[in-house]
């Protein structure tokens, strides 16, 4: 796997990474077990940085590392990838290969300060399942690393955000939409189980109201 994303040649690293480069940084023994049990190998594919992209350094983003992770089985756990990501002092994109399938995973990641100590935290997990490199097109756009990061995160998430602030706002709206959709599904089940006509009408009215809210939120996301 040399340049599957067709990124600029200056960004290609293509070096194997030992698993202990990840679990050696952690005191959590479960991460070591996860990497040993589920990973076949890890390759550092790309380094996206001012020196490799000829863009300005960012205020929050200074480098994005892209790793190809080949798994041993036909499925994998997502949560440990967040634990791995927190250990790395840079933003990260994971290409995950398993049983001939390819997923792309990226966390919204930022530096936070707690008790005068800075540490990385991972927020929303953005995941595209079963992509094809023949049709996948991740574009590197922006004049700074902050912009490059926001654009890649937006492409993976499917949101229309042009910067990190917009991404966080839209991700929160998306979360509300998902919650409302669950409420609508619950109401529809109640309607089917309800025998009283008047109560059915009330439940249907509430479902319609929620659907209108969902439509409004979707308009904001799709702008």
FIRONU-964406 format. One record per atom (N, C-alpha, C): atom name; z, y, x. Coordinates in steps of 0.05 Angstrom, whole numbers, padded with zeros to 5 digits. Atoms other than C-alpha are relative to their C-alpha. Example, Ala and Ser with C-alpha at 12.3 -4.5 7.8 and 13.67 -1.06 7.14 Angstrom:
! residues 2
[N,[00000,-00024,00018]]
[CA,[00156,-00090,00246]]
[C,[00000,00024,00018]]
[N,[-00001,-00024,-00016]]
[CA,[00143,-00021,00273]]
[C,[00014,00022,-00015]]
//
This chain:
! residues 223
[N,[00000,-00024,00017]]
[CA,[00000,00000,00000]]
[C,[00000,00025,00018]]
[N,[00003,-00022,-00018]]
[CA,[-00026,00060,00038]]
[C,[00003,00027,-00013]]
[N,[-00001,-00025,00014]]
[CA,[-00039,00119,-00008]]
[C,[-00007,-00003,-00029]]
[N,[00007,00006,00028]]
[CA,[-00036,00095,-00080]]
[C,[-00001,00023,-00019]]
[N,[-00001,-00024,00017]]
[CA,[-00022,00164,-00110]]
[C,[-00021,00020,00008]]
[N,[00021,-00019,-00010]]
[CA,[-00079,00197,-00071]]
[C,[00011,00027,00007]]
[N,[-00011,-00025,-00009]]
[CA,[-00033,00249,-00043]]
[C,[-00013,00008,00027]]
[N,[00011,-00009,-00025]]
[CA,[-00054,00291,00018]]
[C,[00008,-00019,00023]]
[N,[-00005,00018,-00023]]
[CA,[-00060,00249,00082]]
[C,[00024,00009,00016]]
[N,[-00022,-00011,-00016]]
[CA,[-00009,00295,00115]]
[C,[00027,-00009,-00011]]
[N,[-00026,00008,00012]]
[CA,[00045,00269,00067]]
[C,[00006,-00030,00004]]
[N,[-00003,00030,-00002]]
[CA,[00034,00194,00081]]
[C,[00019,-00007,00023]]
[N,[-00018,00011,-00020]]
[CA,[00091,00159,00118]]
[C,[-00004,-00030,00004]]
[N,[00006,00028,00001]]
[CA,[00082,00086,00099]]
[C,[00016,-00016,00021]]
[N,[-00018,00015,-00019]]
[CA,[00143,00058,00137]]
[C,[00020,-00016,-00016]]
[N,[-00020,00016,00013]]
[CA,[00188,00001,00117]]
[C,[00028,00011,00005]]
[N,[-00027,-00010,-00001]]
[CA,[00260,00020,00103]]
[C,[00019,-00023,-00004]]
[N,[-00019,00021,00004]]
[CA,[00317,-00029,00114]]
[C,[00019,00006,-00024]]
[N,[-00017,-00003,00024]]
[CA,[00361,-00041,00052]]
[C,[00026,00013,00007]]
[N,[-00026,-00012,-00007]]
[CA,[00423,-00021,00090]]
[C,[-00001,00030,00005]]
[N,[00002,-00029,-00001]]
[CA,[00395,00049,00097]]
[C,[00010,00012,-00026]]
[N,[-00011,-00009,00026]]
[CA,[00416,00054,00024]]
[C,[00029,-00008,-00003]]
[N,[-00027,00009,00006]]
[CA,[00477,00010,00015]]
[C,[00019,00006,00023]]
[N,[-00017,-00007,-00022]]
[CA,[00503,00028,00084]]
[C,[00014,00027,-00004]]
[N,[-00011,-00026,00006]]
[CA,[00517,00098,00057]]
[C,[00022,-00001,-00021]]
[N,[-00017,00002,00023]]
[CA,[00558,00072,-00001]]
[C,[00024,-00018,00005]]
[N,[-00024,00017,00000]]
[CA,[00628,00043,-00010]]
[C,[-00001,-00020,-00024]]
[N,[00003,00017,00024]]
[CA,[00604,00008,-00074]]
[C,[-00013,-00027,00008]]
[N,[00011,00026,-00009]]
[CA,[00594,-00066,-00057]]
[C,[-00021,-00010,-00020]]
[N,[00020,00009,00020]]
[CA,[00555,-00076,-00122]]
[C,[-00028,00009,00006]]
[N,[00026,-00010,-00007]]
[CA,[00499,-00033,-00095]]
[C,[-00013,-00018,00021]]
[N,[00010,00019,-00020]]
[CA,[00492,-00079,-00035]]
[C,[-00009,-00026,-00013]]
[N,[00007,00024,00014]]
[CA,[00491,-00139,-00081]]
[C,[-00026,00003,-00015]]
[N,[00024,-00006,00016]]
[CA,[00438,-00106,-00125]]
[C,[-00025,00001,00018]]
[N,[00023,-00002,-00018]]
[CA,[00392,-00089,-00066]]
[C,[-00007,-00028,00012]]
[N,[00005,00026,-00012]]
[CA,[00400,-00158,-00035]]
[C,[-00011,-00020,-00020]]
[N,[00008,00019,00020]]
[CA,[00391,-00195,-00100]]
[C,[-00027,00006,-00012]]
[N,[00023,-00008,00016]]
[CA,[00335,-00156,-00133]]
[C,[-00024,00011,00016]]
[N,[00021,-00013,-00016]]
[CA,[00295,-00122,-00077]]
[C,[-00013,-00019,00020]]
[N,[00014,00015,-00021]]
[CA,[00241,-00156,-00036]]
[C,[-00003,00018,00024]]
[N,[00001,-00019,-00022]]
[CA,[00227,-00094,00006]]
[C,[-00003,00028,-00010]]
[N,[00002,-00029,00007]]
[CA,[00226,-00018,00007]]
[C,[-00017,00013,00021]]
[N,[00018,-00014,-00019]]
[CA,[00171,00025,00037]]
[C,[00002,00030,-00007]]
[N,[00001,-00029,00003]]
[CA,[00177,00100,00048]]
[C,[-00030,00008,00001]]
[N,[00029,-00006,00002]]
[CA,[00107,00121,00024]]
[C,[-00007,00028,00007]]
[N,[00008,-00028,-00004]]
[CA,[00107,00197,00024]]
[C,[00024,00017,00006]]
[N,[-00019,-00022,-00004]]
[CA,[00145,00257,00050]]
[C,[-00013,00025,-00010]]
[N,[00010,-00025,00010]]
[CA,[00132,00318,00008]]
[C,[00019,00022,00009]]
[N,[-00017,-00021,-00011]]
[CA,[00158,00379,00045]]
[C,[-00017,00023,00008]]
[N,[00017,-00023,-00009]]
[CA,[00136,00448,00068]]
[C,[-00018,-00006,00023]]
[N,[00016,00006,-00023]]
[CA,[00112,00419,00133]]
[C,[-00023,-00019,-00005]]
[N,[00022,00019,00006]]
[CA,[00068,00366,00100]]
[C,[-00018,00010,-00022]]
[N,[00016,-00011,00023]]
[CA,[00043,00407,00040]]
[C,[-00009,00028,00005]]
[N,[00007,-00028,-00005]]
[CA,[00037,00476,00070]]
[C,[00008,00018,-00024]]
[N,[-00011,-00016,00022]]
[CA,[00081,00506,00015]]
[C,[00026,00012,00010]]
[N,[-00025,-00012,-00007]]
[CA,[00143,00549,00016]]
[C,[00023,-00019,-00006]]
[N,[-00025,00016,00006]]
[CA,[00212,00517,00020]]
[C,[00011,00010,-00027]]
[N,[-00012,-00008,00025]]
[CA,[00249,00517,-00046]]
[C,[00029,00009,00003]]
[N,[-00028,-00008,00000]]
[CA,[00316,00546,-00064]]
[C,[00018,-00025,-00005]]
[N,[-00015,00024,00007]]
[CA,[00339,00479,-00093]]
[C,[-00012,-00026,00011]]
[N,[00014,00024,-00009]]
[CA,[00286,00430,-00069]]
[C,[-00012,00005,00027]]
[N,[00010,-00004,-00027]]
[CA,[00270,00421,00004]]
[C,[-00018,-00023,00009]]
[N,[00016,00023,-00006]]
[CA,[00239,00352,00006]]
[C,[00000,-00020,-00023]]
[N,[00001,00021,00020]]
[CA,[00216,00297,-00041]]
[C,[-00010,-00025,00015]]
[N,[00007,00025,-00013]]
[CA,[00215,00226,-00014]]
[C,[-00011,-00019,-00022]]
[N,[00011,00019,00019]]
[CA,[00171,00174,-00050]]
[C,[00003,-00028,00012]]
[N,[-00005,00028,-00010]]
[CA,[00193,00101,-00042]]
[C,[-00014,-00020,-00018]]
[N,[00011,00023,00014]]
[CA,[00155,00038,-00062]]
[C,[00021,-00022,00002]]
[N,[-00020,00021,00001]]
[CA,[00206,-00014,-00084]]
[C,[-00012,-00025,-00013]]
[N,[00010,00025,00011]]
[CA,[00181,-00085,-00092]]
[C,[00023,-00018,-00007]]
[N,[-00022,00016,00010]]
[CA,[00227,-00127,-00135]]
[C,[-00007,-00030,00001]]
[N,[00004,00029,-00002]]
[CA,[00237,-00202,-00131]]
[C,[-00007,-00013,-00027]]
[N,[00003,00013,00026]]
[CA,[00237,-00217,-00206]]
[C,[-00019,00014,-00018]]
[N,[00018,-00012,00020]]
[CA,[00200,-00199,-00269]]
[C,[00014,00022,-00016]]
[N,[-00015,-00021,00014]]
[CA,[00253,-00148,-00291]]
[C,[00019,00012,00021]]
[N,[-00019,-00012,-00019]]
[CA,[00303,-00101,-00258]]
[C,[00018,00019,-00016]]
[N,[-00020,-00018,00012]]
[CA,[00363,-00057,-00274]]
[C,[-00007,00029,00009]]
[N,[00007,-00028,-00006]]
[CA,[00351,00019,-00278]]
[C,[00024,00014,00012]]
[N,[-00024,-00016,-00008]]
[CA,[00423,00045,-00269]]
[C,[00005,00000,00030]]
[N,[-00005,-00002,-00029]]
[CA,[00430,00025,-00195]]
[C,[-00018,00019,00015]]
[N,[00018,-00019,-00014]]
[CA,[00370,00068,-00178]]
[C,[00013,00028,00001]]
[N,[-00014,-00025,00000]]
[CA,[00413,00128,-00197]]
[C,[00021,00000,00022]]
[N,[-00019,00002,-00021]]
[CA,[00467,00104,-00150]]
[C,[-00013,00003,00027]]
[N,[00015,-00002,-00025]]
[CA,[00415,00097,-00095]]
[C,[-00008,00030,00005]]
[N,[00010,-00028,-00003]]
[CA,[00387,00167,-00109]]
[C,[00022,00019,00008]]
[N,[-00022,-00018,-00007]]
[CA,[00455,00200,-00105]]
[C,[00007,00000,00030]]
[N,[-00007,00003,-00028]]
[CA,[00463,00175,-00034]]
[C,[-00019,00014,00018]]
[N,[00021,-00012,-00017]]
[CA,[00399,00209,-00010]]
[C,[00002,00030,-00001]]
[N,[-00002,-00029,00000]]
[CA,[00403,00282,00011]]
[C,[-00027,00014,-00005]]
[N,[00027,-00012,00007]]
[CA,[00335,00298,-00020]]
[C,[-00007,-00010,-00027]]
[N,[00010,00009,00026]]
[CA,[00297,00291,-00085]]
[C,[-00018,-00025,00005]]
[N,[00012,00026,-00004]]
[CA,[00266,00223,-00096]]
[C,[-00016,-00009,-00024]]
[N,[00017,00013,00020]]
[CA,[00210,00188,-00133]]
[C,[-00002,-00030,00007]]
[N,[00001,00029,-00005]]
[CA,[00212,00112,-00140]]
[C,[-00025,-00012,-00014]]
[N,[00021,00017,00012]]
[CA,[00150,00069,-00150]]
[C,[00010,-00029,00001]]
[N,[-00014,00025,00003]]
[CA,[00177,00003,-00175]]
[C,[-00021,-00022,-00008]]
[N,[00019,00022,00005]]
[CA,[00133,-00060,-00171]]
[C,[00015,-00026,-00006]]
[N,[-00013,00025,00008]]
[CA,[00153,-00124,-00207]]
[C,[-00020,-00017,-00015]]
[N,[00018,00019,00013]]
[CA,[00110,-00184,-00226]]
[C,[-00027,00013,-00007]]
[N,[00026,-00013,00004]]
[CA,[00046,-00144,-00218]]
[C,[-00001,00025,-00017]]
[N,[-00002,-00025,00016]]
[CA,[00071,-00086,-00260]]
[C,[00011,00023,00017]]
[N,[-00009,-00024,-00015]]
[CA,[00084,-00015,-00236]]
[C,[00014,00019,-00019]]
[N,[-00013,-00022,00015]]
[CA,[00136,00034,-00263]]
[C,[00005,00023,00020]]
[N,[-00006,-00023,-00016]]
[CA,[00149,00104,-00238]]
[C,[00026,00013,-00011]]
[N,[-00026,-00010,00009]]
[CA,[00220,00131,-00240]]
[C,[00008,00024,00017]]
[N,[-00010,-00024,-00014]]
[CA,[00248,00199,-00223]]
[C,[00024,00011,-00016]]
[N,[-00023,-00012,00013]]
[CA,[00316,00229,-00238]]
[C,[-00002,00031,00002]]
[N,[-00005,-00029,-00004]]
[CA,[00329,00302,-00252]]
[C,[00026,00002,00017]]
[N,[-00020,00001,-00020]]
[CA,[00372,00313,-00191]]
[C,[00007,00028,00010]]
[N,[-00008,-00026,-00010]]
[CA,[00412,00373,-00168]]
[C,[00026,-00002,00015]]
[N,[-00025,-00002,-00015]]
[CA,[00467,00393,-00121]]
[C,[00021,00015,-00016]]
[N,[-00022,-00013,00014]]
[CA,[00534,00410,-00153]]
[C,[00024,00002,00018]]
[N,[-00025,-00004,-00015]]
[CA,[00600,00435,-00126]]
[C,[00024,-00007,-00016]]
[N,[-00025,00008,00013]]
[CA,[00665,00402,-00145]]
[C,[00023,00000,00020]]
[N,[-00023,-00002,-00018]]
[CA,[00732,00419,-00113]]
[C,[-00009,00008,00028]]
[N,[00011,-00012,-00025]]
[CA,[00695,00459,-00059]]
[C,[-00017,-00020,00016]]
[N,[00016,00019,-00014]]
[CA,[00654,00397,-00042]]
[C,[-00027,-00003,-00014]]
[N,[00026,00003,00012]]
[CA,[00579,00393,-00053]]
[C,[-00009,-00029,-00001]]
[N,[00010,00027,00002]]
[CA,[00548,00329,-00078]]
[C,[-00024,-00001,-00019]]
[N,[00023,00004,00017]]
[CA,[00484,00304,-00111]]
[C,[00008,-00014,-00026]]
[N,[-00003,00013,00025]]
[CA,[00484,00287,-00184]]
[C,[-00027,-00006,-00013]]
[N,[00024,00008,00014]]
[CA,[00431,00251,-00225]]
[C,[00003,00004,-00030]]
[N,[-00002,-00004,00029]]
[CA,[00418,00273,-00296]]
[C,[-00019,-00019,-00014]]
[N,[00018,00015,00016]]
[CA,[00362,00250,-00341]]
[C,[-00017,-00018,00017]]
[N,[00019,00018,-00013]]
[CA,[00322,00189,-00319]]
[C,[-00027,00002,-00014]]
[N,[00027,00000,00011]]
[CA,[00247,00198,-00329]]
[C,[-00014,-00025,00010]]
[N,[00011,00026,-00007]]
[CA,[00210,00132,-00330]]
[C,[-00027,-00004,-00014]]
[N,[00026,00009,00011]]
[CA,[00136,00114,-00340]]
[C,[-00003,-00029,00006]]
[N,[00001,00029,-00003]]
[CA,[00129,00040,-00352]]
[C,[-00029,-00010,00001]]
[N,[00026,00014,-00002]]
[CA,[00070,-00004,-00333]]
[C,[-00024,00018,00003]]
[N,[00022,-00018,-00006]]
[CA,[00026,00049,-00303]]
[C,[-00021,-00015,00017]]
[N,[00021,00011,-00017]]
[CA,[-00040,00035,-00267]]
[C,[-00008,00022,00019]]
[N,[00008,-00020,-00020]]
[CA,[-00057,00070,-00202]]
[C,[-00029,00008,-00004]]
[N,[00028,-00007,00006]]
[CA,[-00130,00069,-00226]]
[C,[-00002,00024,-00019]]
[N,[00001,-00021,00020]]
[CA,[-00113,00116,-00283]]
[C,[00021,00021,00004]]
[N,[-00022,-00018,-00004]]
[CA,[-00049,00149,-00260]]
[C,[-00009,00024,00018]]
[N,[00007,-00024,-00015]]
[CA,[-00057,00221,-00236]]
[C,[00024,00018,00002]]
[N,[-00022,-00018,-00005]]
[CA,[00004,00255,-00208]]
[C,[-00010,00023,00018]]
[N,[00011,-00022,-00015]]
[CA,[-00017,00324,-00185]]
[C,[00022,00015,00015]]
[N,[-00018,-00017,-00015]]
[CA,[00018,00364,-00131]]
[C,[-00009,00029,-00004]]
[N,[00007,-00027,00007]]
[CA,[00018,00435,-00157]]
[C,[00024,00018,00005]]
[N,[-00022,-00019,-00004]]
[CA,[00058,00497,-00139]]
[C,[-00001,00011,00028]]
[N,[00000,-00013,-00026]]
[CA,[00068,00545,-00081]]
[C,[00027,-00003,00014]]
[N,[-00026,00005,-00013]]
[CA,[00140,00524,-00067]]
[C,[00009,-00029,-00007]]
[N,[-00010,00027,00005]]
[CA,[00179,00458,-00065]]
[C,[00014,-00001,-00027]]
[N,[-00012,00000,00027]]
[CA,[00217,00479,-00128]]
[C,[-00022,-00004,-00021]]
[N,[00022,00003,00019]]
[CA,[00151,00485,-00165]]
[C,[-00013,-00027,00001]]
[N,[00012,00027,-00003]]
[CA,[00123,00420,-00136]]
[C,[00017,-00020,-00015]]
[N,[-00018,00019,00013]]
[CA,[00185,00383,-00159]]
[C,[-00001,00002,-00030]]
[N,[00001,-00004,00029]]
[CA,[00185,00414,-00229]]
[C,[-00025,-00011,-00012]]
[N,[00025,00009,00010]]
[CA,[00112,00398,-00238]]
[C,[-00002,-00031,-00001]]
[N,[00000,00029,-00001]]
[CA,[00119,00325,-00217]]
[C,[00019,-00011,-00022]]
[N,[-00019,00009,00020]]
[CA,[00181,00316,-00261]]
[C,[-00011,00004,-00028]]
[N,[00011,-00005,00026]]
[CA,[00145,00347,-00320]]
[C,[-00023,-00020,-00006]]
[N,[00022,00019,00005]]
[CA,[00084,00302,-00311]]
[C,[00011,-00028,-00007]]
[N,[-00011,00027,00006]]
[CA,[00127,00239,-00310]]
[C,[00014,00000,-00027]]
[N,[-00015,-00001,00025]]
[CA,[00169,00262,-00369]]
[C,[-00018,00005,-00024]]
[N,[00018,-00007,00022]]
[CA,[00109,00285,-00410]]
[C,[00007,00026,-00014]]
[N,[-00008,-00026,00011]]
[CA,[00143,00352,-00423]]
[C,[-00019,00022,00012]]
[N,[00019,-00021,-00009]]
[CA,[00106,00418,-00415]]
[C,[00014,00021,00017]]
[N,[-00015,-00020,-00015]]
[CA,[00158,00453,-00372]]
[C,[-00015,00008,00026]]
[N,[00013,-00010,-00025]]
[CA,[00132,00496,-00315]]
[C,[00020,00006,00022]]
[N,[-00021,-00003,-00020]]
[CA,[00199,00503,-00280]]
[C,[00025,-00016,-00008]]
[N,[-00023,00018,00005]]
[CA,[00267,00468,-00275]]
[C,[00016,00010,-00024]]
[N,[-00016,-00010,00023]]
[CA,[00301,00514,-00326]]
[C,[-00013,-00009,-00026]]
[N,[00015,00009,00024]]
[CA,[00247,00499,-00377]]
[C,[00003,-00030,-00004]]
[N,[-00003,00029,00002]]
[CA,[00252,00425,-00361]]
[C,[00026,-00007,-00013]]
[N,[-00027,00007,00010]]
[CA,[00327,00423,-00374]]
[C,[00002,00008,-00029]]
[N,[-00001,-00008,00029]]
[CA,[00318,00461,-00440]]
[C,[-00015,-00020,-00017]]
[N,[00017,00018,00016]]
[CA,[00262,00415,-00463]]
[C,[00012,-00028,-00001]]
[N,[-00013,00027,-00001]]
[CA,[00299,00352,-00441]]
[C,[00023,-00001,-00020]]
[N,[-00022,-00001,00019]]
[CA,[00359,00374,-00483]]
[C,[-00011,00000,-00029]]
[N,[00013,00001,00027]]
[CA,[00313,00387,-00543]]
[C,[-00010,-00028,-00006]]
[N,[00010,00028,00004]]
[CA,[00281,00318,-00533]]
[C,[00023,-00018,-00008]]
[N,[-00023,00016,00006]]
[CA,[00351,00288,-00534]]
[C,[00008,00004,-00029]]
[N,[-00007,-00006,00028]]
[CA,[00365,00323,-00601]]
[C,[-00020,-00014,-00019]]
[N,[00021,00013,00017]]
[CA,[00299,00297,-00629]]
[C,[00006,-00030,-00002]]
[N,[-00006,00029,00000]]
[CA,[00318,00226,-00609]]
[C,[00024,-00006,-00018]]
[N,[-00024,00004,00017]]
[CA,[00386,00234,-00643]]
[C,[-00008,00003,-00030]]
[N,[00009,-00004,00027]]
[CA,[00353,00261,-00706]]
[C,[-00017,-00023,-00010]]
[N,[00017,00023,00008]]
[CA,[00302,00205,-00707]]
[C,[00017,-00024,-00007]]
[N,[-00018,00022,00006]]
[CA,[00359,00155,-00705]]
[C,[00013,00004,-00028]]
[N,[-00012,-00006,00026]]
[CA,[00391,00190,-00765]]
[C,[-00020,-00005,-00022]]
[N,[00021,00005,00020]]
[CA,[00325,00187,-00803]]
[C,[-00003,-00030,-00005]]
[N,[00002,00029,00002]]
[CA,[00319,00113,-00789]]
[C,[00023,-00011,-00016]]
[N,[-00024,00009,00014]]
[CA,[00390,00102,-00813]]
[C,[-00001,00007,-00030]]
[N,[00003,-00008,00028]]
[CA,[00377,00142,-00877]]
[C,[-00020,-00017,-00015]]
[N,[00021,00017,00012]]
[CA,[00314,00102,-00891]]
[C,[00010,-00028,-00006]]
[N,[-00012,00026,00006]]
[CA,[00354,00038,-00886]]
[C,[00019,00001,-00023]]
[N,[-00018,-00003,00022]]
[CA,[00406,00065,-00933]]
[C,[-00015,00003,-00027]]
[N,[00017,-00002,00024]]
[CA,[00351,00083,-00983]]
[C,[-00008,-00027,-00010]]
[N,[00009,00027,00008]]
[CA,[00325,00012,-00983]]
[C,[00023,-00017,-00011]]
[N,[-00022,00015,00009]]
[CA,[00395,-00015,-00994]]
[C,[00014,00011,-00025]]
[N,[-00013,-00014,00023]]
[CA,[00416,00036,-01047]]
[C,[-00013,-00008,-00026]]
[N,[00010,00008,00026]]
[CA,[00410,00015,-01120]]
[C,[-00001,00023,-00020]]
[N,[-00001,-00023,00018]]
[CA,[00426,00082,-01153]]
[C,[-00023,00019,00007]]
[N,[00024,-00017,-00004]]
[CA,[00363,00124,-01162]]
[C,[00008,00028,00010]]
[N,[-00008,-00027,-00008]]
[CA,[00400,00191,-01156]]
[C,[00009,00001,00029]]
[N,[-00009,00001,-00028]]
[CA,[00431,00170,-01091]]
[C,[-00024,-00004,00019]]
[N,[00025,00004,-00015]]
[CA,[00363,00147,-01066]]
[C,[-00014,00027,00004]]
[N,[00012,-00027,-00002]]
[CA,[00336,00217,-01081]]
[C,[00014,00017,00020]]
[N,[-00016,-00017,-00018]]
[CA,[00393,00250,-01043]]
[C,[-00006,-00008,00029]]
[N,[00005,00011,-00027]]
[CA,[00382,00205,-00982]]
[C,[-00028,00008,00009]]
[N,[00028,-00007,-00007]]
[CA,[00306,00217,-00983]]
[C,[-00002,00030,00006]]
[N,[00000,-00029,-00004]]
[CA,[00318,00293,-00988]]
[C,[00011,00006,00028]]
[N,[-00012,-00005,-00026]]
[CA,[00363,00291,-00927]]
[C,[-00018,-00009,00022]]
[N,[00019,00010,-00020]]
[CA,[00312,00249,-00889]]
[C,[-00023,00020,00004]]
[N,[00022,-00020,-00002]]
[CA,[00257,00300,-00905]]
[C,[00009,00025,00015]]
[N,[-00011,-00024,-00014]]
[CA,[00302,00357,-00881]]
[C,[00001,-00005,00030]]
[N,[-00002,00006,-00029]]
[CA,[00314,00322,-00815]]
[C,[-00027,-00002,00013]]
[N,[00027,00002,-00010]]
[CA,[00240,00308,-00807]]
[C,[-00012,00027,00006]]
[N,[00009,-00027,-00004]]
[CA,[00226,00382,-00814]]
[C,[00012,00012,00026]]
[N,[-00013,-00008,-00025]]
[CA,[00277,00396,-00759]]
[C,[-00014,-00012,00024]]
[N,[00013,00014,-00022]]
[CA,[00244,00344,-00715]]
[C,[-00027,00013,00006]]
[N,[00026,-00012,-00004]]
[CA,[00176,00376,-00726]]
[C,[00002,00027,00014]]
[N,[-00004,-00026,-00013]]
[CA,[00203,00445,-00706]]
[C,[00006,-00003,00030]]
[N,[-00007,00005,-00028]]
[CA,[00233,00417,-00642]]
[C,[-00024,-00010,00015]]
[N,[00024,00010,-00013]]
[CA,[00169,00380,-00626]]
[C,[-00020,00022,00007]]
[N,[00018,-00023,-00006]]
[CA,[00130,00445,-00631]]
[C,[00009,00015,00025]]
[N,[-00011,-00014,-00024]]
[CA,[00176,00477,-00579]]
[C,[-00007,-00016,00025]]
[N,[00006,00017,-00023]]
[CA,[00167,00417,-00532]]
[C,[-00029,00001,00008]]
[N,[00029,00002,-00004]]
[CA,[00092,00416,-00540]]
[C,[-00014,00026,00007]]
[N,[00013,-00026,-00006]]
[CA,[00080,00490,-00528]]
[C,[-00010,00001,00029]]
//
